[in-house]
Amino acid sequence: MARIQAHVTDVQLARAEATLAAGGRVEFGPLTADADGLHHEDTHIPWEDITVLRYSFVHASVDEDELGAYLRMEFHDRRAGTYGFPFRWLRIPALDVPDVEVLERLAARRRG
């Protein structure tokens, strides 16, 4: 099963890269990728500003609504004026983001 999943992810990643190279957009649920970066609601996040993008699991929290699997992204907030601080976090339930592995690999390639 792992070999099949790896092959499917490779094919989806190649398609996503080709779409972006042609000037298109790729939807990952609430996130949209284009050649310049990711878009979430009214926020544009350039690829080079993403410092962390990973699948994570919250297994302990005071608020039970906070438990579960998430896509977590940390990115530099350009509006702050200086690189390094502050960083902003975005956390989206992993089940809301189709093809999380494709998105993680796409971001890793495009971040530099």
Backbone as a ProteinNet text record, in pm:
[ID]
protein_1_A
[PRIMARY]
MARIQAHVTDVQLARAEATLAAGGRVEFGPLTADADGLHHEDTHIPWEDITVLRYSFVHASVDEDELGAYLRMEFHDRRAGTYGFPFRWLRIPALDVPDVEVLERLAARRRG
[TERTIARY]
82.1	0	86.4	194.8	282.8	343.7	380	436.7	334.1	210.8	104.1	81.5	73.5	51.5	166.1	289.3	404.3	396.8	358.8	347.3	236.3	122.7	10.7	51.6	119.6	165.8	263	355	449	375.6	274.1	196.6	119.9	56.3	-18.9	74.3	191.7	288.8	334.1	361.6	401.8	290.6	167.1	53	41	56	47	157.7	279.8	392.4	366.8	315	285.9	177.1	75.5	-32.5	21.4	104.5	161.4	254.6	334.4	426.2	350.8	229.8	147.4	64.9	86.4	14.2	-118.8	-145.7	-271.8	-266.9	-377.1	-392.2	-430.8	-387.8	-419.8	-489.4	-606.4	-685.6	-648.9	-627.7	-607.2	-708.8	-834	-939.8	-940.8	-919.7	-924	-799.6	-700.2	-578	-574.2	-525.4	-506.4	-361	-297.1	-158	-152.3	-62.1	-29.3	122.4	173.4	318.4	383.5	309.2	364.8	356.3	265.7	252	116.6	78.7	-49.4	-144	-272.5	-376.1	-471.1	-501.4	-599.1	-686.7	-813.4	-908.5	-849	-825.1	-771.2	-619.9	-554	-409.8	-333.2	-236	-143.5	-12	39.9	162.4	262.3	362.7	463	536.9	573.4	641.3	761.9	841	965	940.4	818.8	787.1	740.8	715.2	671.6	793.4	790.5	903.7	874.4	746.7	706.4	574	564.2	437.8	441.3	356.5	360.9	227.6	210.1	96.1	131.3	39.4	66.3	-60.3	-42	-153.9	-153.1	-262.7	-277.3	-346.8	-276.5	-333.3	-364.4	-327.4	-359.6	-388.8	-503.9	-542.6	-650.9	-654.7	-760.4	-895.7	-898.3	-1020.9	-1030.5	-1128.5	-1141.1	-1161.5	-1213.8	-1231.8	-1097.9	-990.4	-857.2	-785	-840.8	-775.5	-791.1	-691.8	-703.6	-585.1	-599.4	-494.2	-509.4	-397.1	-398.3	-284.9	-307.1	-199.9	-158.8	-32.4	17.4	119.2	101.9	194.4	236.8	366.4	422.3	477.4	452.2	504.2	538.3	633.1	676.7	567.2	538.9	438.1	509.1	500.9	572.4	523.7	401	348	419.3	490	560.5	684.2	738.2	848	988	1009.6	1142	1133.8	1234.1	1231.3	1265.8	1195.9	1222.8	1108.5	1054.9	943	849.2	722.2	660.9	629.3	620.4	571.7	424.2	351.1	209.6	190.4	91.8	57.2	-79.1	-91.9	-218.7	-238	-351.4	-379.1	-515.1	-515.6	-636.9	-656.2	-777.3	-799.1	-750.8	-670.2	-607.7	-710.1	-823.9	-925.1	-986.2	-969	-1018.2	-922	-800.5	-697.1	-666.9	-725.7	-697	-551.2	-495.6	-359.6	-254.9	-259.6	-167	-22.2	8.9	147.4	193.4	104.8	138.7	167.1	83.7	104.4	235.1	264.4	389.9	511.2	509.5	623.3	632.4	517.9	516.5	577.3	536.4	590.3	739.3	784.2	926.5	1009.2	959.4	1030	1034	924.1	911.9	971.3	989	1049.9	1195.7	1255.5	1395.8	1476.9
-120	0	126.4	123.4	240.6	272.2	168.1	191.6	254.2	209.4	266.1	411.8	438.6	575.7	667.1	620	700.6	731.7	633.5	655	756.3	741.3	834.1	976.2	989	1120.7	1181.3	1099.5	1148.2	1199.8	1126.6	1167	1296.5	1304	1424.9	1545.7	1523.8	1632.3	1682.3	1591.8	1630.8	1710.9	1669.3	1743.1	1882.2	1890.5	2020.1	2113.2	2061.8	2142.9	2191.7	2104.3	2142.2	2249.1	2235.5	2334.7	2470.7	2472.4	2599.5	2659.9	2576.1	2625.2	2687.9	2639.1	2692.7	2813.8	2858.9	2975.9	2943.5	2817	2776.8	2775.6	2731.1	2723.6	2580.9	2538.2	2405	2420.8	2359.5	2369.2	2256.3	2293.9	2198.9	2233.5	2211	2246.7	2396.5	2442.7	2585.3	2661.8	2592.1	2655.1	2646.4	2751.8	2752.2	2785.8	2703.5	2726.3	2789	2884	2935.7	2951.7	3004.9	3015.3	3100.9	3195.1	3287.1	3237.4	3144	3097.3	3036.3	3040	2985.3	3098.1	3072.1	3166.8	3095.6	3162.1	3111.4	3229	3219.6	3329.4	3457.3	3560.5	3686.9	3697.5	3589.8	3593	3528.7	3600.9	3545.6	3517	3395.6	3352.8	3312.4	3396.6	3360.1	3232	3152.6	3025.7	3046.5	3148.7	3168.3	3210.9	3254.2	3295.9	3181	3065.7	2950	2889.7	2885.6	2828.9	2687.3	2655.2	2521.5	2488.6	2371.1	2320.7	2170.4	2122.9	1980.3	1932.3	1803.6	1734.9	1710.7	1742.1	1719.3	1668.4	1615.7	1560.4	1618.5	1681.2	1736.2	1631.1	1577.9	1470	1513	1634.8	1684	1833.3	1871.2	2011.6	2032.5	2151.4	2185	2183.9	2228.7	2235.9	2113.1	2026.5	1904.7	1933	2050.3	2085.7	2105.3	2120.6	2141.9	2011.7	1897.3	1768.5	1722.3	1649.5	1589.2	1616	1578.8	1592.5	1726	1794	1925.9	1941.2	2028.2	2081.4	2209.3	2217.9	2337.5	2407.5	2538	2616.8	2739.3	2762.3	2884.5	2965.3	3095.1	3178	3316.5	3378.6	3513.6	3611.8	3703.6	3805.8	3929.7	3949.8	4062.2	4198.5	4203	4330.9	4377.2	4287.2	4322.6	4407.7	4398	4485.3	4427.7	4334.7	4276.6	4126.7	4069	3924.9	3855.8	3751.4	3673.9	3680.9	3799.2	3813.2	3920.5	3911.1	3790.9	3690	3568	3464.2	3444.9	3399.3	3367.6	3219.5	3163.9	3022.7	3009.4	2908.1	2871.9	2724	2688.3	2547.7	2513	2409	2366.8	2218.4	2174.2	2030.1	1954.2	1851.6	1777.7	1718	1676.7	1617.8	1720.6	1848.9	1954.7	1983.2	1926.6	1953.9	1825.2	1810	1689.3	1690.1	1573.1	1557	1634.7	1619.3	1689.5	1660	1534.6	1500.4	1574.2	1588.6	1661.7	1807.2	1867.4	2005.7	2022	1931.6	1939.2	1933.7	1842.2	1828.6	1946.9	1996.6	2113.5	2233.4	2256.6	2368.6	2352.2	2231.3	2206.7	2239.6	2202.3	2231.5	2379.2	2446.7	2587.6	2684.4	2639.5	2727.7	2752.1	2664.1	2685.7	2587.7
0	0	0	76.2	82.9	-53.5	-129.4	-263	-356	-347.1	-430	-392.7	-262.8	-217.6	-260.5	-250.6	-292	-441.5	-521.6	-665.7	-696.4	-631.8	-653.6	-613.5	-501.3	-456.1	-557.5	-610.5	-712.1	-835.7	-880.2	-998.2	-969.8	-853.8	-818.1	-803.7	-747.7	-733.6	-870.8	-962.8	-1098.4	-1167.2	-1149.4	-1208.2	-1146.2	-1015	-947.1	-995.7	-1005.7	-1054.7	-1197.4	-1283.7	-1422.3	-1427.4	-1344.1	-1340	-1297.2	-1192.7	-1145.4	-1249.6	-1315.4	-1418.2	-1535.8	-1561.4	-1670.4	-1626.5	-1502	-1452.9	-1387.6	-1364.9	-1303.8	-1152.4	-1094.4	-949.3	-912.7	-793.7	-744.5	-610	-597.7	-475.1	-379	-254.5	-145.1	-35.9	-65.6	29.3	52.1	176.3	206	160.9	108.1	58.6	-92.9	-155.6	-300.1	-327.9	-409.8	-447.3	-585.8	-602.2	-734	-739.6	-847.5	-864.1	-755.5	-698.6	-600.3	-456.8	-427.5	-290.2	-263.2	-137.4	-93.8	-56.2	-75.3	-36.8	58.4	168.7	265.1	305.1	271.3	294.7	235.8	313.6	261.3	274.2	310.1	334.5	219.5	166.7	67.3	139.4	122	188.8	80.9	53.3	-47.1	-6.4	-104.7	-76	13.9	-14.7	62.3	206.9	237.7	374.8	463.3	404.1	482.9	551.2	683	757.2	805	827.9	870.7	802.7	746.1	694.1	716.7	806.5	839.6	892.7	884.4	943	1089.4	1178.7	1320.7	1388.5	1506.6	1581.8	1722.6	1761.1	1895.5	1979.7	2079.2	2160.3	2302.9	2339.2	2473.1	2464.6	2516.3	2515.8	2620.4	2674.6	2770.6	2701	2576	2498.5	2408.2	2429.3	2349.7	2201.8	2166.8	2026.6	1955.7	2031.4	1974.6	1944	1981.5	1961.3	1817.7	1768.1	1636.7	1547.3	1421	1321.2	1248.3	1228.1	1166.7	1066.1	969.7	889.1	960	999.4	1069.2	981	970.6	890.5	969	971.6	1029.6	912.9	914.7	806.7	858.8	790.4	824.5	787.4	876.1	851.2	796.7	666.1	603.2	652.1	698.3	747.2	873.2	940.6	1063.6	1034.6	913.3	875.4	893.1	984.1	1002.3	986.7	926.4	907.5	1039.1	1069.4	1190.3	1288.7	1314.5	1406.9	1355.3	1377.9	1433.6	1324.2	1363	1274.4	1304.9	1208.1	1228.1	1205.1	1272.7	1258.6	1194.1	1115.5	1056.7	1085.3	1139	1169.6	1111.5	1025.6	956	982.5	1015.6	1031.8	908.6	931	820.4	724.4	775.2	687.3	592.6	621.7	533.4	418.2	424.6	325.1	247.8	129.2	51.6	4.9	-6.2	-58.8	21.4	153.3	242.1	204.4	172.4	137.1	11.5	-84.9	-206.6	-171.7	-89.3	-48.6	27.8	119.3	195.8	102.4	8	-84.3	-181	-224.8	-312.6	-240.7	-117.6	-40.3	-16.2	14.6	38.1	-85.8	-203.3	-327.7	-356.7	-333.8	-373.5	-272.3	-148.7	-47.8	-77.5	-151.9	-186.1	-120.2
[MASK]
++++++++++++++++++++++++++++++++++++++++++++++++++++++++++++++++++++++++++++++++++++++++++++++++++++++++++++++++

